[in-house]
Amino acid sequence: MPDGNPPLGERASEGSPLAVALSPAAGRRALQEAVRRDGYAVCHGRLDDWGGEAGAEPDVREMLGPDWPRYRTAREPLVRARLLGSRRLLRYAVAVASGIEPGRVAVGRDGRGRPFLHRPAGLDVGISHTTDMLVVAVARGRRIGVDVEASDRSLLAAGLAERFCHPRELAELRGLPPAERNLRLVRLWTLKEAYTKALGVGLAHDFCRLRPRPGPRDDSWRLGRTAPGWLLRCDRVEGGFLIASALGPRDGQGDGTQEESNRVNHVSIHR
């Protein structure tokens, strides 16, 4: 997608990120509309907006839930700020999507470490962060996973691509100039990460068996027979980041390939 964002209040073309960055009220409206219309949304925010002062320890412990021990023992302020900020953003997104107060949102982790909601019921969530970019996702009745990386992250180290690329991907990469090759590698990595995080297996999955292919719409991807009904998307946001999302089939609705399922909404929310 272009590096620029459409003006506030102007709906972007189908499937492209929504720019909502001027006020909390505008962010709420965009998120509510995305979830109402499509049943899911992917939101991104900046650490400066969401990772501020921690507040009282009991409140932080309650907010972080199973991530509290990691937060308490983290030595780097940036790690603590990202943990806190991403959980604040997640609670906010869930609260807006479900119509409850953020304080009533309770986030846990399953046996594989995947985030899930104790409260409210019926929603699936995903979370990712890097440097000062925070990303969360909310979906109703469907699995969802997200991943974010700096678009210039170097993945050209010898032998690295062979560890996570499908053989056909490796063949395609050989014909690209180094800069384009690296950007393609980052895109493939985020797409595969988003999908395996949605499954709850993460890096335990053999990434070499996954081969995302471009879909019929801009920035949309599919995994074909390896994951029927899954919809993947990778967008460039705020110039320097790639956000990938993986949306599972609708519960009880076959492979979930209805045309309206081709929209994944990226909402930039600033407090």
Secondary structure, 3 states (H helix, E strand, C coil): CCCCCCCCCCCCCCCCCECCCCCHHHHHHHHHHHHHHHCEEEEEEEHHHHCCCCCCHHHHHHHHHHHHHHHHHCCCHHHHHHHHHHHHHHHHHHHHHHCCCHHHCEEEECCCCCEEEEECCCEEEEEEEECCEEEEEEEECCCEEEEEEECCCCCCCCCHHHHHCCHHHHHHHHCCCHHHHHHHHHHHHHHHHHHHHHHCCHHHCCHHHCCCEECCCCCEEECHHHCCCCEEEEEEECCCEEEEEEECCCCCCCCCCCHHHHCCCEEECCC
